[in-house]
């Protein structure tokens, strides 16, 4: 908007100001064509009352050089009316604002789900790794105990009671060792849950799940991360630090695919339906 155009005393001053504005816009707008510039003025008291601020000279040349013609002044008022009309159309365009809000909410939910899936995957991998170690120890100890009970007793030259004590000791050692390993792994899982909700580990998760966007310098993804980080950290601290990892929402690949479809297909379709047609304006 080039406002107060009626304040130019000469048409040459207006031309220089308009040219300077177009030149400066061309430096910051990455397009070949400049947007429309509304040249307007604000109504002042003498214009509203129908009076004249100055008396026009009798010479036509002086009138062209020193004063804005009445027709040009009407053009400025017409441009002002167009600007006011566009501003008043803002409530009618609220649908686009709703769609933008929907896109923003789905984008946050998608990032939240992706990071939550990564945390659940790493936790599940560590959990089953520990369970496999516990099962291996229990099966190994039980196998050795059973083999000794079946075949080792005949090799002993001492009494059967001694062999029974050895079998009992091997069984007890297997049970105690397995129990200690289960307790130790439980402590390790609890420490992992506490660390997973900390700021540094969450940032590492963000780097792991959105590495490509970080390398490309995607500012929108960075802004989303800063917006969801407090809520995600609070949710993980509430659930993981209490040892209730099973209460975390389960996110499937179908859920992620559905969110991606909403972002890439459904929301653009809503924008096309809600946007009014433009005829080269």
C-alpha atoms as an extended CHARMM CRD file, in Angstrom:
* protein
*
       281  EXT
         1         1  UNK       CA              0.0000000000        0.0000000000        0.0000000000  PROA      1               0.0000000000
         2         2  UNK       CA              1.3800000000        3.3780000000       -1.0350000000  PROA      2               0.0000000000
         3         3  UNK       CA             -0.5530000000        5.6840000000        1.2320000000  PROA      3               0.0000000000
         4         4  UNK       CA             -0.8490000000        9.5050000000        1.4140000000  PROA      4               0.0000000000
         5         5  UNK       CA             -0.3090000000        9.8660000000       -2.3050000000  PROA      5               0.0000000000
         6         6  UNK       CA             -2.3080000000       13.1100000000       -2.1990000000  PROA      6               0.0000000000
         7         7  UNK       CA              0.5040000000       14.7700000000       -0.2670000000  PROA      7               0.0000000000
         8         8  UNK       CA              2.7670000000       15.0040000000       -3.3200000000  PROA      8               0.0000000000
         9         9  UNK       CA              2.8140000000       18.5440000000       -4.6540000000  PROA      9               0.0000000000
        10        10  UNK       CA              4.2110000000       17.4460000000       -8.0380000000  PROA      10              0.0000000000
        11        11  UNK       CA              3.5670000000       14.4420000000      -10.1710000000  PROA      11              0.0000000000
        12        12  UNK       CA              7.3200000000       13.9260000000      -10.5660000000  PROA      12              0.0000000000
        13        13  UNK       CA              7.6810000000       13.3820000000       -6.8080000000  PROA      13              0.0000000000
        14        14  UNK       CA              4.9710000000       10.7490000000       -6.9370000000  PROA      14              0.0000000000
        15        15  UNK       CA              6.6600000000        9.0200000000       -9.8730000000  PROA      15              0.0000000000
        16        16  UNK       CA              9.9980000000        8.9260000000       -8.0570000000  PROA      16              0.0000000000
        17        17  UNK       CA              8.4110000000        7.5140000000       -4.8780000000  PROA      17              0.0000000000
        18        18  UNK       CA              6.4930000000        4.8790000000       -6.8530000000  PROA      18              0.0000000000
        19        19  UNK       CA              9.6110000000        3.8830000000       -8.7900000000  PROA      19              0.0000000000
        20        20  UNK       CA             11.6880000000        3.6490000000       -5.6150000000  PROA      20              0.0000000000
        21        21  UNK       CA              9.0480000000        1.4190000000       -4.0160000000  PROA      21              0.0000000000
        22        22  UNK       CA              8.9830000000       -0.9090000000       -7.0270000000  PROA      22              0.0000000000
        23        23  UNK       CA             12.7860000000       -1.0490000000       -7.0970000000  PROA      23              0.0000000000
        24        24  UNK       CA             13.0410000000       -1.9540000000       -3.4140000000  PROA      24              0.0000000000
        25        25  UNK       CA             10.3000000000       -4.5950000000       -3.7070000000  PROA      25              0.0000000000
        26        26  UNK       CA             12.0940000000       -6.2290000000       -6.6250000000  PROA      26              0.0000000000
        27        27  UNK       CA             15.0950000000       -6.8230000000       -4.3640000000  PROA      27              0.0000000000
        28        28  UNK       CA             13.1660000000       -8.7620000000       -1.7240000000  PROA      28              0.0000000000
        29        29  UNK       CA             10.4320000000      -10.5350000000       -3.7370000000  PROA      29              0.0000000000
        30        30  UNK       CA             11.7350000000      -13.6640000000       -5.5270000000  PROA      30              0.0000000000
        31        31  UNK       CA              9.3340000000      -13.2880000000       -8.4410000000  PROA      31              0.0000000000
        32        32  UNK       CA              9.4620000000      -11.6750000000      -11.8470000000  PROA      32              0.0000000000
        33        33  UNK       CA              6.1380000000       -9.8360000000      -11.4760000000  PROA      33              0.0000000000
        34        34  UNK       CA              5.5130000000       -7.3920000000       -8.6710000000  PROA      34              0.0000000000
        35        35  UNK       CA              2.2880000000       -7.6260000000       -6.6790000000  PROA      35              0.0000000000
        36        36  UNK       CA             -0.3630000000       -5.0080000000       -7.0940000000  PROA      36              0.0000000000
        37        37  UNK       CA              0.4070000000       -1.7510000000       -5.2820000000  PROA      37              0.0000000000
        38        38  UNK       CA             -2.6260000000        0.0460000000       -3.9380000000  PROA      38              0.0000000000
        39        39  UNK       CA             -2.0390000000        3.7870000000       -4.3520000000  PROA      39              0.0000000000
        40        40  UNK       CA             -4.4090000000        5.4730000000       -1.9460000000  PROA      40              0.0000000000
        41        41  UNK       CA             -4.8870000000        8.2910000000        0.4970000000  PROA      41              0.0000000000
        42        42  UNK       CA             -6.7230000000        8.8530000000        3.7430000000  PROA      42              0.0000000000
        43        43  UNK       CA             -9.6600000000       11.2480000000        3.6820000000  PROA      43              0.0000000000
        44        44  UNK       CA             -8.9450000000       14.4670000000        5.5720000000  PROA      44              0.0000000000
        45        45  UNK       CA            -11.2910000000       17.0260000000        6.9240000000  PROA      45              0.0000000000
        46        46  UNK       CA            -11.2930000000       19.3550000000        3.9450000000  PROA      46              0.0000000000
        47        47  UNK       CA            -11.9930000000       16.4300000000        1.5900000000  PROA      47              0.0000000000
        48        48  UNK       CA            -14.8070000000       15.0310000000        3.7070000000  PROA      48              0.0000000000
        49        49  UNK       CA            -16.5020000000       18.4420000000        3.7980000000  PROA      49              0.0000000000
        50        50  UNK       CA            -16.1490000000       18.8830000000        0.0760000000  PROA      50              0.0000000000
        51        51  UNK       CA            -13.8610000000       21.8760000000        0.4010000000  PROA      51              0.0000000000
        52        52  UNK       CA            -10.4440000000       22.5520000000       -1.0730000000  PROA      52              0.0000000000
        53        53  UNK       CA             -7.1770000000       22.7290000000        0.7320000000  PROA      53              0.0000000000
        54        54  UNK       CA             -5.6060000000       25.0600000000       -1.7960000000  PROA      54              0.0000000000
        55        55  UNK       CA             -6.8850000000       27.1400000000       -4.6730000000  PROA      55              0.0000000000
        56        56  UNK       CA             -5.9560000000       25.7990000000       -8.0690000000  PROA      56              0.0000000000
        57        57  UNK       CA             -4.1700000000       28.2280000000      -10.3980000000  PROA      57              0.0000000000
        58        58  UNK       CA             -5.7870000000       29.3560000000      -13.6050000000  PROA      58              0.0000000000
        59        59  UNK       CA             -3.0410000000       27.9210000000      -15.8420000000  PROA      59              0.0000000000
        60        60  UNK       CA             -3.6110000000       24.3360000000      -17.0220000000  PROA      60              0.0000000000
        61        61  UNK       CA              0.1120000000       23.5640000000      -16.9200000000  PROA      61              0.0000000000
        62        62  UNK       CA              0.3990000000       24.7750000000      -13.3540000000  PROA      62              0.0000000000
        63        63  UNK       CA             -2.6300000000       22.7240000000      -12.4880000000  PROA      63              0.0000000000
        64        64  UNK       CA             -0.9900000000       19.5550000000      -13.8990000000  PROA      64              0.0000000000
        65        65  UNK       CA              2.3300000000       20.1530000000      -12.1380000000  PROA      65              0.0000000000
        66        66  UNK       CA              1.2990000000       21.5220000000       -8.7710000000  PROA      66              0.0000000000
        67        67  UNK       CA             -1.9800000000       19.8650000000       -7.8460000000  PROA      67              0.0000000000
        68        68  UNK       CA             -3.6120000000       16.4890000000       -8.0630000000  PROA      68              0.0000000000
        69        69  UNK       CA             -6.5080000000       16.5110000000      -10.4470000000  PROA      69              0.0000000000
        70        70  UNK       CA             -9.9110000000       15.7620000000       -9.0450000000  PROA      70              0.0000000000
        71        71  UNK       CA            -10.1230000000       12.5790000000      -11.1660000000  PROA      71              0.0000000000
        72        72  UNK       CA             -6.8030000000       11.3340000000       -9.7850000000  PROA      72              0.0000000000
        73        73  UNK       CA             -8.0560000000       12.0310000000       -6.2710000000  PROA      73              0.0000000000
        74        74  UNK       CA            -11.1300000000        9.9410000000       -6.9540000000  PROA      74              0.0000000000
        75        75  UNK       CA             -8.8640000000        7.1280000000       -8.1320000000  PROA      75              0.0000000000
        76        76  UNK       CA             -7.0420000000        7.2800000000       -4.7990000000  PROA      76              0.0000000000
        77        77  UNK       CA            -10.3620000000        7.0580000000       -2.9500000000  PROA      77              0.0000000000
        78        78  UNK       CA            -11.3990000000        4.1010000000       -5.1110000000  PROA      78              0.0000000000
        79        79  UNK       CA             -8.1720000000        2.2820000000       -4.2650000000  PROA      79              0.0000000000
        80        80  UNK       CA             -8.8020000000        2.9670000000       -0.5850000000  PROA      80              0.0000000000
        81        81  UNK       CA            -12.2790000000        1.4780000000       -0.8660000000  PROA      81              0.0000000000
        82        82  UNK       CA            -10.7940000000       -1.6670000000       -2.4250000000  PROA      82              0.0000000000
        83        83  UNK       CA             -8.3320000000       -2.0190000000        0.4520000000  PROA      83              0.0000000000
        84        84  UNK       CA            -11.0950000000       -1.5730000000        3.0220000000  PROA      84              0.0000000000
        85        85  UNK       CA            -13.2460000000       -4.1260000000        1.1910000000  PROA      85              0.0000000000
        86        86  UNK       CA            -10.4040000000       -6.6790000000        1.2040000000  PROA      86              0.0000000000
        87        87  UNK       CA             -9.8930000000       -6.1520000000        4.9230000000  PROA      87              0.0000000000
        88        88  UNK       CA            -13.5760000000       -6.6690000000        5.5740000000  PROA      88              0.0000000000
        89        89  UNK       CA            -13.4290000000       -9.9560000000        3.6770000000  PROA      89              0.0000000000
        90        90  UNK       CA            -11.1960000000      -11.4050000000        6.3930000000  PROA      90              0.0000000000
        91        91  UNK       CA            -14.0690000000      -13.0860000000        8.2900000000  PROA      91              0.0000000000
        92        92  UNK       CA            -15.1330000000      -14.7720000000        5.0630000000  PROA      92              0.0000000000
        93        93  UNK       CA            -11.6530000000      -16.2450000000        4.7550000000  PROA      93              0.0000000000
        94        94  UNK       CA            -11.6670000000      -17.8150000000        8.2020000000  PROA      94              0.0000000000
        95        95  UNK       CA            -12.0420000000      -21.2340000000        6.6050000000  PROA      95              0.0000000000
        96        96  UNK       CA             -8.4870000000      -20.9630000000        5.3410000000  PROA      96              0.0000000000
        97        97  UNK       CA             -7.3710000000      -20.1230000000        8.8680000000  PROA      97              0.0000000000
        98        98  UNK       CA             -9.1310000000      -23.2460000000       10.1440000000  PROA      98              0.0000000000
        99        99  UNK       CA             -7.4250000000      -25.3650000000        7.5100000000  PROA      99              0.0000000000
       100       100  UNK       CA             -4.0640000000      -23.8440000000        8.4530000000  PROA      100             0.0000000000
       101       101  UNK       CA             -4.7570000000      -24.6490000000       12.0980000000  PROA      101             0.0000000000
       102       102  UNK       CA             -5.6700000000      -28.2070000000       11.1420000000  PROA      102             0.0000000000
       103       103  UNK       CA             -2.4410000000      -28.5830000000        9.1760000000  PROA      103             0.0000000000
       104       104  UNK       CA             -0.4440000000      -27.2630000000       12.1120000000  PROA      104             0.0000000000
       105       105  UNK       CA             -2.1530000000      -29.6000000000       14.5900000000  PROA      105             0.0000000000
       106       106  UNK       CA             -1.7200000000      -32.6690000000       12.3730000000  PROA      106             0.0000000000
       107       107  UNK       CA              1.9420000000      -31.7750000000       11.7870000000  PROA      107             0.0000000000
       108       108  UNK       CA              2.5430000000      -31.5910000000       15.5370000000  PROA      108             0.0000000000
       109       109  UNK       CA              0.7040000000      -34.8690000000       16.0750000000  PROA      109             0.0000000000
       110       110  UNK       CA              2.7380000000      -36.5270000000       13.3230000000  PROA      110             0.0000000000
       111       111  UNK       CA              6.0420000000      -35.3950000000       14.8260000000  PROA      111             0.0000000000
       112       112  UNK       CA              4.8850000000      -36.4660000000       18.2800000000  PROA      112             0.0000000000
       113       113  UNK       CA              3.8940000000      -39.9030000000       16.9270000000  PROA      113             0.0000000000
       114       114  UNK       CA              7.1460000000      -40.3670000000       14.9990000000  PROA      114             0.0000000000
       115       115  UNK       CA              9.2830000000      -39.5640000000       18.0370000000  PROA      115             0.0000000000
       116       116  UNK       CA              7.1080000000      -41.6910000000       20.3100000000  PROA      116             0.0000000000
       117       117  UNK       CA              7.4370000000      -44.5980000000       17.8890000000  PROA      117             0.0000000000
       118       118  UNK       CA             11.2180000000      -44.2650000000       17.9400000000  PROA      118             0.0000000000
       119       119  UNK       CA             11.2660000000      -44.2710000000       21.7530000000  PROA      119             0.0000000000
       120       120  UNK       CA              8.9610000000      -47.3120000000       21.9200000000  PROA      120             0.0000000000
       121       121  UNK       CA             11.0350000000      -49.1700000000       19.3260000000  PROA      121             0.0000000000
       122       122  UNK       CA             14.2820000000      -48.6040000000       21.2030000000  PROA      122             0.0000000000
       123       123  UNK       CA             12.6630000000      -49.5520000000       24.5170000000  PROA      123             0.0000000000
       124       124  UNK       CA             11.1510000000      -52.7040000000       23.0520000000  PROA      124             0.0000000000
       125       125  UNK       CA             14.4780000000      -53.6960000000       21.5080000000  PROA      125             0.0000000000
       126       126  UNK       CA             16.2980000000      -53.2570000000       24.8120000000  PROA      126             0.0000000000
       127       127  UNK       CA             13.5210000000      -55.0130000000       26.7480000000  PROA      127             0.0000000000
       128       128  UNK       CA             13.5670000000      -58.1440000000       24.5890000000  PROA      128             0.0000000000
       129       129  UNK       CA             17.3560000000      -58.1450000000       24.5180000000  PROA      129             0.0000000000
       130       130  UNK       CA             17.3410000000      -58.3360000000       28.2960000000  PROA      130             0.0000000000
       131       131  UNK       CA             14.6150000000      -61.0020000000       28.3120000000  PROA      131             0.0000000000
       132       132  UNK       CA             16.6090000000      -63.0720000000       25.8530000000  PROA      132             0.0000000000
       133       133  UNK       CA             19.6650000000      -62.8850000000       28.1050000000  PROA      133             0.0000000000
       134       134  UNK       CA             17.5890000000      -63.9310000000       31.1200000000  PROA      134             0.0000000000
       135       135  UNK       CA             16.0250000000      -66.8260000000       29.2250000000  PROA      135             0.0000000000
       136       136  UNK       CA             19.4060000000      -67.9430000000       27.9310000000  PROA      136             0.0000000000
       137       137  UNK       CA             20.8640000000      -67.9760000000       31.4440000000  PROA      137             0.0000000000
       138       138  UNK       CA             17.8950000000      -69.8560000000       32.8480000000  PROA      138             0.0000000000
       139       139  UNK       CA             17.9060000000      -72.4520000000       30.0700000000  PROA      139             0.0000000000
       140       140  UNK       CA             21.6620000000      -72.9130000000       30.2400000000  PROA      140             0.0000000000
       141       141  UNK       CA             21.6810000000      -73.3520000000       34.0070000000  PROA      141             0.0000000000
       142       142  UNK       CA             18.6530000000      -75.6560000000       33.9150000000  PROA      142             0.0000000000
       143       143  UNK       CA             20.1620000000      -77.7430000000       31.1110000000  PROA      143             0.0000000000
       144       144  UNK       CA             23.4330000000      -78.2550000000       32.9470000000  PROA      144             0.0000000000
       145       145  UNK       CA             21.5650000000      -79.1060000000       36.1240000000  PROA      145             0.0000000000
       146       146  UNK       CA             19.3460000000      -81.6160000000       34.3270000000  PROA      146             0.0000000000
       147       147  UNK       CA             22.2400000000      -83.2230000000       32.4660000000  PROA      147             0.0000000000
       148       148  UNK       CA             24.2010000000      -83.6040000000       35.6680000000  PROA      148             0.0000000000
       149       149  UNK       CA             21.1900000000      -85.1040000000       37.4230000000  PROA      149             0.0000000000
       150       150  UNK       CA             20.7080000000      -87.6140000000       34.6150000000  PROA      150             0.0000000000
       151       151  UNK       CA             24.2840000000      -88.6030000000       33.7730000000  PROA      151             0.0000000000
       152       152  UNK       CA             26.6080000000      -87.0500000000       36.3250000000  PROA      152             0.0000000000
       153       153  UNK       CA             25.3250000000      -89.0210000000       39.2680000000  PROA      153             0.0000000000
       154       154  UNK       CA             26.7590000000      -92.2640000000       37.8890000000  PROA      154             0.0000000000
       155       155  UNK       CA             30.2140000000      -90.7310000000       37.6140000000  PROA      155             0.0000000000
       156       156  UNK       CA             30.3730000000      -89.8940000000       41.2810000000  PROA      156             0.0000000000
       157       157  UNK       CA             31.9520000000      -92.5120000000       43.4510000000  PROA      157             0.0000000000
       158       158  UNK       CA             30.5300000000      -90.9580000000       46.5740000000  PROA      158             0.0000000000
       159       159  UNK       CA             27.0770000000      -91.3530000000       47.9880000000  PROA      159             0.0000000000
       160       160  UNK       CA             23.8740000000      -90.3470000000       46.3080000000  PROA      160             0.0000000000
       161       161  UNK       CA             23.3400000000      -87.6110000000       48.9090000000  PROA      161             0.0000000000
       162       162  UNK       CA             26.4370000000      -85.7910000000       47.7060000000  PROA      162             0.0000000000
       163       163  UNK       CA             25.1610000000      -85.8770000000       44.1420000000  PROA      163             0.0000000000
       164       164  UNK       CA             21.8080000000      -84.5730000000       45.2980000000  PROA      164             0.0000000000
       165       165  UNK       CA             23.4710000000      -81.6860000000       47.0800000000  PROA      165             0.0000000000
       166       166  UNK       CA             25.4130000000      -80.8120000000       43.9400000000  PROA      166             0.0000000000
       167       167  UNK       CA             22.2560000000      -80.8740000000       41.8540000000  PROA      167             0.0000000000
       168       168  UNK       CA             20.4790000000      -78.7120000000       44.4160000000  PROA      168             0.0000000000
       169       169  UNK       CA             23.3980000000      -76.2630000000       44.4910000000  PROA      169             0.0000000000
       170       170  UNK       CA             23.4200000000      -76.0110000000       40.6900000000  PROA      170             0.0000000000
       171       171  UNK       CA             19.6610000000      -75.4420000000       40.6080000000  PROA      171             0.0000000000
       172       172  UNK       CA             19.8580000000      -72.8460000000       43.3720000000  PROA      172             0.0000000000
       173       173  UNK       CA             22.7030000000      -71.0480000000       41.6170000000  PROA      173             0.0000000000
       174       174  UNK       CA             20.7130000000      -70.9520000000       38.3820000000  PROA      174             0.0000000000
       175       175  UNK       CA             17.6300000000      -69.5430000000       40.0990000000  PROA      175             0.0000000000
       176       176  UNK       CA             19.5910000000      -66.9390000000       42.0790000000  PROA      176             0.0000000000
       177       177  UNK       CA             21.6370000000      -65.8630000000       39.0600000000  PROA      177             0.0000000000
       178       178  UNK       CA             18.5440000000      -65.5480000000       36.8910000000  PROA      178             0.0000000000
       179       179  UNK       CA             16.7120000000      -63.6060000000       39.6060000000  PROA      179             0.0000000000
       180       180  UNK       CA             19.6580000000      -61.2320000000       40.0620000000  PROA      180             0.0000000000
       181       181  UNK       CA             19.8660000000      -60.6820000000       36.2930000000  PROA      181             0.0000000000
       182       182  UNK       CA             16.1310000000      -59.9420000000       36.1410000000  PROA      182             0.0000000000
       183       183  UNK       CA             16.5080000000      -57.3870000000       38.9660000000  PROA      183             0.0000000000
       184       184  UNK       CA             19.5640000000      -55.7990000000       37.3200000000  PROA      184             0.0000000000
       185       185  UNK       CA             17.8200000000      -55.5180000000       33.9670000000  PROA      185             0.0000000000
       186       186  UNK       CA             14.8110000000      -53.9660000000       35.6750000000  PROA      186             0.0000000000
       187       187  UNK       CA             17.0660000000      -51.2810000000       37.1530000000  PROA      187             0.0000000000
       188       188  UNK       CA             18.6550000000      -50.7030000000       33.7340000000  PROA      188             0.0000000000
       189       189  UNK       CA             15.2490000000      -50.3220000000       32.0820000000  PROA      189             0.0000000000
       190       190  UNK       CA             14.1400000000      -47.8680000000       34.7530000000  PROA      190             0.0000000000
       191       191  UNK       CA             17.2640000000      -45.7560000000       34.2660000000  PROA      191             0.0000000000
       192       192  UNK       CA             16.7030000000      -45.8510000000       30.4970000000  PROA      192             0.0000000000
       193       193  UNK       CA             13.1170000000      -44.6590000000       30.9670000000  PROA      193             0.0000000000
       194       194  UNK       CA             14.2770000000      -41.7590000000       33.1150000000  PROA      194             0.0000000000
       195       195  UNK       CA             16.9590000000      -40.7290000000       30.6150000000  PROA      195             0.0000000000
       196       196  UNK       CA             14.5690000000      -41.0460000000       27.6570000000  PROA      196             0.0000000000
       197       197  UNK       CA             12.4600000000      -38.1600000000       28.9880000000  PROA      197             0.0000000000
       198       198  UNK       CA             15.4100000000      -35.7960000000       29.4710000000  PROA      198             0.0000000000
       199       199  UNK       CA             16.0750000000      -32.8670000000       27.1430000000  PROA      199             0.0000000000
       200       200  UNK       CA             19.3420000000      -34.2050000000       25.6960000000  PROA      200             0.0000000000
       201       201  UNK       CA             17.9550000000      -37.6340000000       24.8830000000  PROA      201             0.0000000000
       202       202  UNK       CA             14.8160000000      -36.1290000000       23.3670000000  PROA      202             0.0000000000
       203       203  UNK       CA             16.9430000000      -33.8970000000       21.1560000000  PROA      203             0.0000000000
       204       204  UNK       CA             18.9310000000      -36.9460000000       20.0810000000  PROA      204             0.0000000000
       205       205  UNK       CA             15.6400000000      -38.6520000000       19.2110000000  PROA      205             0.0000000000
       206       206  UNK       CA             14.6080000000      -35.6010000000       17.1810000000  PROA      206             0.0000000000
       207       207  UNK       CA             17.9150000000      -35.6520000000       15.3090000000  PROA      207             0.0000000000
       208       208  UNK       CA             17.5180000000      -39.3660000000       14.6180000000  PROA      208             0.0000000000
       209       209  UNK       CA             13.9270000000      -39.1390000000       13.3380000000  PROA      209             0.0000000000
       210       210  UNK       CA             14.1980000000      -35.8190000000       11.4460000000  PROA      210             0.0000000000
       211       211  UNK       CA             17.8210000000      -35.8350000000       10.3380000000  PROA      211             0.0000000000
       212       212  UNK       CA             17.0520000000      -34.9750000000        6.7250000000  PROA      212             0.0000000000
       213       213  UNK       CA             14.9390000000      -31.9370000000        7.6370000000  PROA      213             0.0000000000
       214       214  UNK       CA             17.6990000000      -30.7220000000        9.9730000000  PROA      214             0.0000000000
       215       215  UNK       CA             20.3090000000      -31.0440000000        7.2200000000  PROA      215             0.0000000000
       216       216  UNK       CA             18.0810000000      -29.1160000000        4.8020000000  PROA      216             0.0000000000
       217       217  UNK       CA             17.5430000000      -26.3610000000        7.3730000000  PROA      217             0.0000000000
       218       218  UNK       CA             13.7610000000      -26.7720000000        7.4870000000  PROA      218             0.0000000000
       219       219  UNK       CA             12.6560000000      -23.9490000000        9.7920000000  PROA      219             0.0000000000
       220       220  UNK       CA              9.0720000000      -25.1990000000       10.0080000000  PROA      220             0.0000000000
       221       221  UNK       CA             10.2010000000      -28.5680000000       11.3940000000  PROA      221             0.0000000000
       222       222  UNK       CA             12.4850000000      -26.7860000000       13.8760000000  PROA      222             0.0000000000
       223       223  UNK       CA              9.5880000000      -24.5880000000       14.9900000000  PROA      223             0.0000000000
       224       224  UNK       CA              7.3580000000      -27.6430000000       15.4380000000  PROA      224             0.0000000000
       225       225  UNK       CA             10.0420000000      -29.3170000000       17.5460000000  PROA      225             0.0000000000
       226       226  UNK       CA             10.2960000000      -26.3230000000       19.8820000000  PROA      226             0.0000000000
       227       227  UNK       CA              6.5110000000      -26.2570000000       20.2310000000  PROA      227             0.0000000000
       228       228  UNK       CA              5.9300000000      -29.9380000000       21.0470000000  PROA      228             0.0000000000
       229       229  UNK       CA              9.0650000000      -30.4360000000       23.1720000000  PROA      229             0.0000000000
       230       230  UNK       CA              7.5700000000      -29.2470000000       26.5090000000  PROA      230             0.0000000000
       231       231  UNK       CA              4.4120000000      -31.3650000000       26.1230000000  PROA      231             0.0000000000
       232       232  UNK       CA              6.3480000000      -34.4290000000       24.9680000000  PROA      232             0.0000000000
       233       233  UNK       CA              8.8520000000      -34.0950000000       27.7980000000  PROA      233             0.0000000000
       234       234  UNK       CA              6.0800000000      -33.7380000000       30.3860000000  PROA      234             0.0000000000
       235       235  UNK       CA              4.1880000000      -36.7640000000       29.0440000000  PROA      235             0.0000000000
       236       236  UNK       CA              7.2890000000      -38.9560000000       29.0550000000  PROA      236             0.0000000000
       237       237  UNK       CA              8.3320000000      -37.8120000000       32.5330000000  PROA      237             0.0000000000
       238       238  UNK       CA              4.8700000000      -38.5850000000       33.8780000000  PROA      238             0.0000000000
       239       239  UNK       CA              4.6510000000      -42.0540000000       32.3580000000  PROA      239             0.0000000000
       240       240  UNK       CA              8.2020000000      -43.3470000000       31.9440000000  PROA      240             0.0000000000
       241       241  UNK       CA              9.7000000000      -42.1550000000       35.2160000000  PROA      241             0.0000000000
       242       242  UNK       CA              6.8660000000      -43.8710000000       37.0410000000  PROA      242             0.0000000000
       243       243  UNK       CA              7.8640000000      -47.1380000000       35.4080000000  PROA      243             0.0000000000
       244       244  UNK       CA              4.5700000000      -47.3470000000       33.5030000000  PROA      244             0.0000000000
       245       245  UNK       CA              5.9140000000      -47.7130000000       29.9790000000  PROA      245             0.0000000000
       246       246  UNK       CA              2.9040000000      -49.7730000000       28.9250000000  PROA      246             0.0000000000
       247       247  UNK       CA              0.6770000000      -46.6900000000       29.3000000000  PROA      247             0.0000000000
       248       248  UNK       CA              2.3750000000      -45.0020000000       26.3440000000  PROA      248             0.0000000000
       249       249  UNK       CA              0.0660000000      -44.7410000000       23.3590000000  PROA      249             0.0000000000
       250       250  UNK       CA              0.7970000000      -47.3750000000       20.7580000000  PROA      250             0.0000000000
       251       251  UNK       CA              1.4110000000      -45.9220000000       17.2950000000  PROA      251             0.0000000000
       252       252  UNK       CA              1.2240000000      -48.2760000000       14.3480000000  PROA      252             0.0000000000
       253       253  UNK       CA              2.6030000000      -47.8060000000       10.8620000000  PROA      253             0.0000000000
       254       254  UNK       CA             -0.9730000000      -47.4470000000        9.5840000000  PROA      254             0.0000000000
       255       255  UNK       CA             -1.5130000000      -44.5180000000       11.9580000000  PROA      255             0.0000000000
       256       256  UNK       CA              1.6020000000      -42.7740000000       10.6810000000  PROA      256             0.0000000000
       257       257  UNK       CA              0.5750000000      -43.4410000000        7.0830000000  PROA      257             0.0000000000
       258       258  UNK       CA             -2.8700000000      -42.0030000000        7.7350000000  PROA      258             0.0000000000
       259       259  UNK       CA             -1.4110000000      -38.8280000000        9.2230000000  PROA      259             0.0000000000
       260       260  UNK       CA              0.9080000000      -38.5200000000        6.2280000000  PROA      260             0.0000000000
       261       261  UNK       CA             -2.0680000000      -38.8940000000        3.8810000000  PROA      261             0.0000000000
       262       262  UNK       CA             -3.9180000000      -36.1240000000        5.6930000000  PROA      262             0.0000000000
       263       263  UNK       CA             -0.9380000000      -33.7910000000        5.3630000000  PROA      263             0.0000000000
       264       264  UNK       CA             -0.1350000000      -34.5420000000        1.7390000000  PROA      264             0.0000000000
       265       265  UNK       CA             -3.5720000000      -35.2000000000        0.2090000000  PROA      265             0.0000000000
       266       266  UNK       CA             -6.5510000000      -34.2610000000        2.3550000000  PROA      266             0.0000000000
       267       267  UNK       CA             -5.4650000000      -30.8030000000        3.5540000000  PROA      267             0.0000000000
       268       268  UNK       CA             -4.4000000000      -29.6050000000        0.0660000000  PROA      268             0.0000000000
       269       269  UNK       CA             -7.7740000000      -30.8130000000       -1.2310000000  PROA      269             0.0000000000
       270       270  UNK       CA             -9.5620000000      -28.7920000000        1.4620000000  PROA      270             0.0000000000
       271       271  UNK       CA             -7.5390000000      -25.7160000000        0.5000000000  PROA      271             0.0000000000
       272       272  UNK       CA             -8.5650000000      -26.0890000000       -3.1310000000  PROA      272             0.0000000000
       273       273  UNK       CA            -12.2120000000      -26.4170000000       -2.1440000000  PROA      273             0.0000000000
       274       274  UNK       CA            -12.1250000000      -23.4600000000        0.2480000000  PROA      274             0.0000000000
       275       275  UNK       CA            -10.0690000000      -21.0790000000       -1.8870000000  PROA      275             0.0000000000
       276       276  UNK       CA            -12.0800000000      -18.8080000000       -4.1750000000  PROA      276             0.0000000000
       277       277  UNK       CA            -11.1850000000      -18.8140000000       -7.8880000000  PROA      277             0.0000000000
       278       278  UNK       CA             -8.6460000000      -16.2570000000       -9.0160000000  PROA      278             0.0000000000
       279       279  UNK       CA             -8.7310000000      -14.9060000000      -12.5410000000  PROA      279             0.0000000000
       280       280  UNK       CA             -5.1980000000      -13.6760000000      -12.9780000000  PROA      280             0.0000000000
       281       281  UNK       CA             -5.4040000000      -11.2370000000      -10.0900000000  PROA      281             0.0000000000
